[in-house]
Amino acid sequence: MTPSSMRDARRPLSITVMLQRFAARLALASERYRQRRTLSELTDEQLRDVGLTRRDVQRESAKPFWDI
């Protein structure tokens, strides 16, 4: 690492970067929540087709939305 890149690595994040990261994380959490909800609506036959059990879905659906 060069001295200038080391300096950049230690620079505090700007509020803009922090907000962008937060927004990206929130979008990912929202997508996972939607996916978990959709999984819970599948029939047992559909779950078998994708290699899951009802118990797998229950376990996944029980996770909080922020658990990504």
N, CA, C and O atoms as a Tinker XYZ file with bonds, in Angstrom:
   272  protein
     1  N      0.837000   -1.188000    0.000000    73     2
     2  CA     0.000000    0.000000    0.000000    64     1     3
     3  C      0.872000    1.239000    0.000000    63     2     4     5
     4  O      1.855000    1.307000    0.738000    81     3
     5  N      0.534000    2.193000   -0.798000    73     3     6
     6  CA     1.307000    3.440000   -0.842000    64     5     7
     7  C      0.858000    4.335000    0.306000    63     6     8     9
     8  O     -0.245000    4.167000    0.826000    81     7
     9  N      1.690000    5.272000    0.701000    73     7    10
    10  CA     1.298000    6.177000    1.785000    64     9    11
    11  C     -0.008000    6.915000    1.517000    63    10    12    13
    12  O     -0.795000    7.135000    2.437000    81    11
    13  N     -0.247000    7.302000    0.254000    73    11    14
    14  CA    -1.484000    8.038000   -0.032000    64    13    15
    15  C     -2.703000    7.125000    0.083000    63    14    16    17
    16  O     -3.755000    7.564000    0.547000    81    15
    17  N     -2.579000    5.851000   -0.335000    73    15    18
    18  CA    -3.723000    4.951000   -0.207000    64    17    19
    19  C     -3.962000    4.581000    1.252000    63    18    20    21
    20  O     -5.101000    4.336000    1.648000    81    19
    21  N     -2.902000    4.538000    2.054000    73    19    22
    22  CA    -3.077000    4.288000    3.485000    64    21    23
    23  C     -3.830000    5.452000    4.120000    63    22    24    25
    24  O     -4.688000    5.249000    4.980000    81    23
    25  N     -3.509000    6.661000    3.697000    73    23    26
    26  CA    -4.174000    7.846000    4.223000    64    25    27
    27  C     -5.666000    7.796000    3.862000    63    26    28    29
    28  O     -6.523000    8.128000    4.681000    81    27
    29  N     -5.964000    7.375000    2.616000    73    27    30
    30  CA    -7.352000    7.273000    2.187000    64    29    31
    31  C     -8.109000    6.210000    2.988000    63    30    32    33
    32  O     -9.287000    6.389000    3.296000    81    31
    33  N     -7.447000    5.120000    3.320000    73    31    34
    34  CA    -8.095000    4.032000    4.052000    64    33    35
    35  C     -8.482000    4.473000    5.465000    63    34    36    37
    36  O     -9.437000    3.944000    6.034000    81    35
    37  N     -7.766000    5.419000    6.028000    73    35    38
    38  CA    -8.057000    5.883000    7.381000    64    37    39
    39  C     -8.990000    7.077000    7.419000    63    38    40    41
    40  O     -9.424000    7.482000    8.497000    81    39
    41  N     -9.307000    7.647000    6.278000    73    39    42
    42  CA   -10.157000    8.830000    6.222000    64    41    43
    43  C    -11.570000    8.454000    6.658000    63    42    44    45
    44  O    -12.107000    7.448000    6.194000    81    43
    45  N    -12.181000    9.242000    7.543000    73    43    46
    46  CA   -13.560000    8.945000    7.961000    64    45    47
    47  C    -14.510000    9.017000    6.766000    63    46    48    49
    48  O    -14.316000    9.808000    5.843000    81    47
    49  N    -15.525000    8.186000    6.806000    73    47    50
    50  CA   -16.508000    8.179000    5.725000    64    49    51
    51  C    -17.341000    9.454000    5.755000    63    50    52    53
    52  O    -17.681000    9.971000    6.819000    81    51
    53  N    -17.653000    9.936000    4.592000    73    51    54
    54  CA   -18.511000   11.118000    4.516000    64    53    55
    55  C    -19.953000   10.697000    4.815000    63    54    56    57
    56  O    -20.299000    9.520000    4.711000    81    55
    57  N    -20.758000   11.636000    5.173000    73    55    58
    58  CA   -22.172000   11.366000    5.455000    64    57    59
    59  C    -22.863000   10.806000    4.218000    63    58    60    61
    60  O    -23.754000    9.964000    4.327000    81    59
    61  N    -22.454000   11.270000    3.051000    73    59    62
    62  CA   -23.041000   10.779000    1.796000    64    61    63
    63  C    -22.755000    9.295000    1.612000    63    62    64    65
    64  O    -23.650000    8.524000    1.265000    81    63
    65  N    -21.516000    8.896000    1.842000    73    63    66
    66  CA   -21.139000    7.485000    1.703000    64    65    67
    67  C    -21.889000    6.640000    2.733000    63    66    68    69
    68  O    -22.380000    5.557000    2.413000    81    67
    69  N    -21.976000    7.128000    3.949000    73    67    70
    70  CA   -22.694000    6.380000    4.989000    64    69    71
    71  C    -24.168000    6.212000    4.621000    63    70    72    73
    72  O    -24.738000    5.137000    4.808000    81    71
    73  N    -24.783000    7.272000    4.100000    73    71    74
    74  CA   -26.193000    7.189000    3.703000    64    73    75
    75  C    -26.384000    6.249000    2.521000    63    74    76    77
    76  O    -27.369000    5.512000    2.465000    81    75
    77  N    -25.453000    6.271000    1.582000    73    75    78
    78  CA   -25.535000    5.367000    0.431000    64    77    79
    79  C    -25.438000    3.909000    0.890000    63    78    80    81
    80  O    -26.185000    3.052000    0.418000    81    79
    81  N    -24.526000    3.642000    1.798000    73    79    82
    82  CA   -24.376000    2.279000    2.312000    64    81    83
    83  C    -25.618000    1.854000    3.091000    63    82    84    85
    84  O    -26.073000    0.716000    2.969000    81    83
    85  N    -26.156000    2.756000    3.880000    73    83    86
    86  CA   -27.369000    2.460000    4.640000    64    85    87
    87  C    -28.530000    2.174000    3.688000    63    86    88    89
    88  O    -29.284000    1.225000    3.899000    81    87
    89  N    -28.675000    2.983000    2.651000    73    87    90
    90  CA   -29.754000    2.788000    1.685000    64    89    91
    91  C    -29.598000    1.449000    0.960000    63    90    92    93
    92  O    -30.588000    0.755000    0.728000    81    91
    93  N    -28.383000    1.084000    0.606000    73    91    94
    94  CA   -28.142000   -0.194000   -0.063000    64    93    95
    95  C    -28.476000   -1.353000    0.870000    63    94    96    97
    96  O    -29.063000   -2.347000    0.442000    81    95
    97  N    -28.111000   -1.229000    2.120000    73    95    98
    98  CA   -28.401000   -2.286000    3.110000    64    97    99
    99  C    -29.909000   -2.399000    3.343000    63    98   100   101
   100  O    -30.444000   -3.501000    3.460000    81    99
   101  N    -30.575000   -1.275000    3.407000    73    99   102
   102  CA   -32.022000   -1.266000    3.587000    64   101   103
   103  C    -32.721000   -1.903000    2.381000    63   102   104   105
   104  O    -33.684000   -2.652000    2.544000    81   103
   105  N    -32.242000   -1.611000    1.193000    73   103   106
   106  CA   -32.816000   -2.212000   -0.018000    64   105   107
   107  C    -32.614000   -3.724000   -0.009000    63   106   108   109
   108  O    -33.514000   -4.473000   -0.388000    81   107
   109  N    -31.455000   -4.168000    0.416000    73   107   110
   110  CA   -31.184000   -5.603000    0.487000    64   109   111
   111  C    -32.078000   -6.272000    1.528000    63   110   112   113
   112  O    -32.613000   -7.353000    1.282000    81   111
   113  N    -32.241000   -5.639000    2.685000    73   111   114
   114  CA   -33.108000   -6.183000    3.729000    64   113   115
   115  C    -34.551000   -6.271000    3.236000    63   114   116   117
   116  O    -35.248000   -7.245000    3.516000    81   115
   117  N    -34.988000   -5.268000    2.515000    73   115   118
   118  CA   -36.343000   -5.263000    1.972000    64   117   119
   119  C    -36.533000   -6.392000    0.965000    63   118   120   121
   120  O    -37.570000   -7.056000    0.962000    81   119
   121  N    -35.541000   -6.611000    0.115000    73   119   122
   122  CA   -35.600000   -7.679000   -0.881000    64   121   123
   123  C    -35.633000   -9.053000   -0.203000    63   122   124   125
   124  O    -36.400000   -9.928000   -0.604000    81   123
   125  N    -34.807000   -9.235000    0.815000    73   123   126
   126  CA   -34.811000  -10.519000    1.532000    64   125   127
   127  C    -36.159000  -10.760000    2.200000    63   126   128   129
   128  O    -36.668000  -11.881000    2.186000    81   127
   129  N    -36.737000   -9.720000    2.781000    73   127   130
   130  CA   -38.051000   -9.845000    3.407000    64   129   131
   131  C    -39.087000  -10.285000    2.375000    63   130   132   133
   132  O    -39.906000  -11.163000    2.648000    81   131
   133  N    -39.051000   -9.674000    1.191000    73   131   134
   134  CA   -39.984000  -10.029000    0.124000    64   133   135
   135  C    -39.781000  -11.473000   -0.319000    63   134   136   137
   136  O    -40.751000  -12.201000   -0.529000    81   135
   137  N    -38.544000  -11.881000   -0.460000    73   135   138
   138  CA   -38.246000  -13.253000   -0.869000    64   137   139
   139  C    -38.740000  -14.258000    0.163000    63   138   140   141
   140  O    -39.301000  -15.295000   -0.191000    81   139
   141  N    -38.530000  -13.949000    1.436000    73   139   142
   142  CA   -38.982000  -14.852000    2.500000    64   141   143
   143  C    -40.498000  -14.962000    2.502000    63   142   144   145
   144  O    -41.047000  -16.048000    2.689000    81   143
   145  N    -41.166000  -13.850000    2.297000    73   143   146
   146  CA   -42.630000  -13.860000    2.249000    64   145   147
   147  C    -43.123000  -14.678000    1.062000    63   146   148   149
   148  O    -44.074000  -15.451000    1.184000    81   147
   149  N    -42.476000  -14.506000   -0.081000    73   147   150
   150  CA   -42.851000  -15.267000   -1.274000    64   149   151
   151  C    -42.624000  -16.759000   -1.060000    63   150   152   153
   152  O    -43.457000  -17.573000   -1.458000    81   151
   153  N    -41.508000  -17.125000   -0.438000    73   151   154
   154  CA   -41.251000  -18.533000   -0.145000    64   153   155
   155  C    -42.356000  -19.134000    0.707000    63   154   156   157
   156  O    -42.778000  -20.268000    0.483000    81   155
   157  N    -42.820000  -18.369000    1.683000    73   155   158
   158  CA   -43.840000  -18.892000    2.589000    64   157   159
   159  C    -45.182000  -19.110000    1.885000    63   158   160   161
   160  O    -46.050000  -19.806000    2.412000    81   159
   161  N    -45.355000  -18.526000    0.713000    73   159   162
   162  CA   -46.604000  -18.682000   -0.035000    64   161   163
   163  C    -46.577000  -19.864000   -1.003000    63   162   164   165
   164  O    -47.601000  -20.197000   -1.598000    81   163
   165  N    -45.412000  -20.502000   -1.165000    73   163   166
   166  CA   -45.304000  -21.634000   -2.074000    64   165   167
   167  C    -45.962000  -22.876000   -1.483000    63   166   168   169
   168  O    -46.026000  -23.044000   -0.265000    81   167
   169  N    -46.443000  -23.731000   -2.357000    73   167   170
   170  CA   -47.029000  -24.998000   -1.905000    64   169   171
   171  C    -45.900000  -25.974000   -1.568000    63   170   172   173
   172  O    -44.747000  -25.753000   -1.939000    81   171
   173  N    -46.243000  -27.051000   -0.863000    73   171   174
   174  CA   -45.237000  -28.057000   -0.536000    64   173   175
   175  C    -44.630000  -28.664000   -1.797000    63   174   176   177
   176  O    -43.439000  -28.975000   -1.831000    81   175
   177  N    -45.444000  -28.831000   -2.822000    73   175   178
   178  CA   -44.943000  -29.374000   -4.086000    64   177   179
   179  C    -43.933000  -28.419000   -4.725000    63   178   180   181
   180  O    -42.895000  -28.853000   -5.224000    81   179
   181  N    -44.233000  -27.140000   -4.710000    73   179   182
   182  CA   -43.308000  -26.150000   -5.275000    64   181   183
   183  C    -42.011000  -26.110000   -4.471000    63   182   184   185
   184  O    -40.924000  -25.981000   -5.035000    81   183
   185  N    -42.134000  -26.221000   -3.157000    73   183   186
   186  CA   -40.940000  -26.227000   -2.316000    64   185   187
   187  C    -40.067000  -27.447000   -2.625000    63   186   188   189
   188  O    -38.844000  -27.333000   -2.707000    81   187
   189  N    -40.691000  -28.598000   -2.792000    73   187   190
   190  CA   -39.948000  -29.810000   -3.165000    64   189   191
   191  C    -39.196000  -29.595000   -4.481000    63   190   192   193
   192  O    -38.057000  -30.038000   -4.634000    81   191
   193  N    -39.840000  -28.917000   -5.421000    73   191   194
   194  CA   -39.206000  -28.655000   -6.723000    64   193   195
   195  C    -37.906000  -27.861000   -6.590000    63   194   196   197
   196  O    -36.983000  -28.036000   -7.385000    81   195
   197  N    -37.839000  -27.004000   -5.599000    73   195   198
   198  CA   -36.629000  -26.191000   -5.409000    64   197   199
   199  C    -35.743000  -26.735000   -4.288000    63   198   200   201
   200  O    -34.763000  -26.099000   -3.899000    81   199
   201  N    -36.093000  -27.913000   -3.773000    73   199   202
   202  CA   -35.243000  -28.573000   -2.782000    64   201   203
   203  C    -35.372000  -28.051000   -1.372000    63   202   204   205
   204  O    -34.424000  -28.140000   -0.591000    81   203
   205  N    -36.536000  -27.502000   -1.027000    73   203   206
   206  CA   -36.762000  -26.991000    0.323000    64   205   207
   207  C    -37.907000  -27.731000    0.986000    63   206   208   209
   208  O    -38.761000  -28.319000    0.323000    81   207
   209  N    -37.906000  -27.688000    2.305000    73   207   210
   210  CA   -39.016000  -28.245000    3.071000    64   209   211
   211  C    -39.793000  -27.097000    3.702000    63   210   212   213
   212  O    -39.320000  -25.961000    3.754000    81   211
   213  N    -40.970000  -27.406000    4.171000    73   211   214
   214  CA   -41.771000  -26.398000    4.863000    64   213   215
   215  C    -40.999000  -25.889000    6.086000    63   214   216   217
   216  O    -41.058000  -24.703000    6.408000    81   215
   217  N    -40.280000  -26.784000    6.761000    73   215   218
   218  CA   -39.490000  -26.397000    7.940000    64   217   219
   219  C    -38.385000  -25.411000    7.546000    63   218   220   221
   220  O    -38.127000  -24.450000    8.271000    81   219
   221  N    -37.735000  -25.641000    6.407000    73   219   222
   222  CA   -36.710000  -24.698000    5.924000    64   221   223
   223  C    -37.303000  -23.307000    5.769000    63   222   224   225
   224  O    -36.706000  -22.311000    6.177000    81   223
   225  N    -38.486000  -23.256000    5.174000    73   223   226
   226  CA   -39.152000  -21.975000    4.935000    64   225   227
   227  C    -39.564000  -21.325000    6.241000    63   226   228   229
   228  O    -39.424000  -20.112000    6.398000    81   227
   229  N    -40.067000  -22.106000    7.177000    73   227   230
   230  CA   -40.457000  -21.549000    8.470000    64   229   231
   231  C    -39.252000  -20.960000    9.191000    63   230   232   233
   232  O    -39.332000  -19.887000    9.790000    81   231
   233  N    -38.145000  -21.672000    9.126000    73   231   234
   234  CA   -36.918000  -21.192000    9.769000    64   233   235
   235  C    -36.454000  -19.883000    9.119000    63   234   236   237
   236  O    -36.081000  -18.938000    9.813000    81   235
   237  N    -36.479000  -19.837000    7.795000    73   235   238
   238  CA   -36.045000  -18.636000    7.074000    64   237   239
   239  C    -37.016000  -17.479000    7.304000    63   238   240   241
   240  O    -36.590000  -16.337000    7.479000    81   239
   241  N    -38.301000  -17.765000    7.305000    73   239   242
   242  CA   -39.312000  -16.719000    7.471000    64   241   243
   243  C    -39.327000  -16.136000    8.875000    63   242   244   245
   244  O    -39.796000  -15.017000    9.083000    81   243
   245  N    -38.820000  -16.887000    9.830000    73   243   246
   246  CA   -38.806000  -16.414000   11.219000    64   245   247
   247  C    -37.704000  -15.382000   11.473000    63   246   248   249
   248  O    -37.700000  -14.714000   12.507000    81   247
   249  N    -36.780000  -15.258000   10.534000    73   247   250
   250  CA   -35.686000  -14.299000   10.709000    64   249   251
   251  C    -36.220000  -12.877000   10.606000    63   250   252   253
   252  O    -37.130000  -12.611000    9.820000    81   251
   253  N    -35.661000  -11.959000   11.395000    73   251   254
   254  CA   -36.065000  -10.556000   11.283000    64   253   255
   255  C    -35.619000   -9.983000    9.935000    63   254   256   257
   256  O    -34.665000  -10.473000    9.331000    81   255
   257  N    -36.304000   -8.957000    9.475000    73   255   258
   258  CA   -36.005000   -8.413000    8.143000    64   257   259
   259  C    -34.584000   -7.901000    8.006000    63   258   260   261
   260  O    -34.044000   -7.871000    6.900000    81   259
   261  N    -33.965000   -7.496000    9.111000    73   259   262
   262  CA   -32.619000   -6.946000    9.028000    64   261   263
   263  C    -31.564000   -8.042000    9.014000    63   262   264   265
   264  O    -30.382000   -7.752000    8.834000    81   263
   265  N    -31.968000   -9.299000    9.200000    73   263   266
   266  CA   -31.020000  -10.409000    9.187000    64   265   267
   267  C    -30.744000  -10.793000    7.743000    63   266   268   269
   268  O    -31.457000  -11.600000    7.147000    81   267
   269  N    -29.691000  -10.197000    7.196000    73   267   270
   270  CA   -29.350000  -10.453000    5.801000    64   269   271
   271  C    -28.048000  -11.138000    5.796000    63   270   272
   272  O    -27.529000  -11.468000    4.730000    81   271
